[in-house]
């Protein structure tokens, strides 16, 4: 299931997802970067390491990919495609 709308607030550093049924989810940009699903970031987490993220990081582009969304971050990281179900399961901040 995909969201009905996506909003990106660089000022607040939050991504807003409006899901069917009226559920609104707000995710902090730094949280999204820490939970990047790309193979490199996932490998770090599987090794018990934490992806180090500057709290001032911002999502600078949101690129829909059908089954999810590619997020481009201000640190240049753009490898992760976040499936809709993965985003829906992340804790709001």
Secondary structure, 3 states (H helix, E strand, C coil): CCCCEEEEECCCCEEEEECCCCCEEEEEHHHHHHCCCCHHHHHHHHCCCCCCCCCCCCEEEEEECCCEEEEEECCCCCCCEEEHHHHHHCCCC
